[in-house]
Amino acid sequence: MNTLIVYMTQHGTTRKVVDRLVNGIGTGTTHAVDLEKNESPEFSDYDSVIIGGSIHIGQIQPRIKRFCEQHKDALLEKKLGLFICFMNQELGKQEFDNAYPEELRKHAKAHGLFGGELLIEKMNFIEKFMVRMIAKESKSKSQLNYEAIDEFITVMR
Ligand SMILES: Cc1cc2nc3c(=O)[nH]c(=O)nc-3n(C[C@H](O)[C@H](O)[C@H](O)COP(=O)(O)O)c2cc1C
């Protein structure tokens, strides 16, 4: 079973999750592609595709949305896993539903709502300001749900 992971990250948390997925899936070959560096990875040779991104101001990265829309039919032929990194526990489910098209959500074998991290030292001035105003946070904080990541791995392995 070969797996392709397509992802985007702002400050590295989604990349951290992807590293855990790559190590955890273990069977067959697992490749990870950052859409920032390669906007249209070839995935016809893969049996499974995992797509993941992070939520900023309520939205996943637009390139993740575009990738899902452009390749919807081909993705419906794959074993599919979808995940988000996010911090707002109350809105997580809504943010996930808004991030991925309904057809893909229904088809996906695994949904991952993995929580996230606020890494103040990696934020620019505007990001720090927004996080202070919206989330009322001025310190770095980790809320990654490793149990949920490992359950996702079990399904996608
Ligand atoms: C400027 C900013 C805006 C954010 N907005 C949201 C949001 O609207 N909802 C949410 O759940 N998390 C929000 N987050 C939290 C991120 O989703 C979280 O930090 C995530 O771990 C980022 O992952 P990444 O480093 O892979 O991009 C925001 C974070 C920042 C820095």
The ligand as an ORCA input file, in Angstrom:
! r2SCAN-3c Opt
* xyz 0 1
  C      -3.042     34.195     12.833
  C      -3.651     32.896     13.292
  C      -4.997     32.668     13.103
  C      -5.581     31.454     13.526
  N      -6.930     31.277     13.346
  C      -7.490     30.113     13.780
  C      -8.883     29.908     13.620
  O      -9.616     30.717     13.058
  N      -9.420     28.750     14.112
  C      -8.650     27.793     14.728
  O      -9.194     26.766     15.140
  N      -7.300     27.954     14.857
  C      -6.712     29.080     14.403
  N      -5.366     29.257     14.520
  C      -4.551     28.185     15.117
  C      -3.799     27.364     14.058
  O      -4.695     26.573     13.326
  C      -2.758     26.500     14.781
  O      -1.777     27.372     15.273
  C      -2.146     25.403     13.927
  O      -1.446     24.519     14.770
  C      -1.217     25.972     12.877
  O      -0.606     24.922     12.180
  P       0.554     25.189     11.119
  O       1.772     25.671     11.874
  O       0.803     23.864     10.481
  O       0.048     26.186     10.147
  C      -4.769     30.452     14.123
  C      -3.390     30.694     14.277
  C      -2.835     31.883     13.876
  C      -1.350     32.102     14.064
*
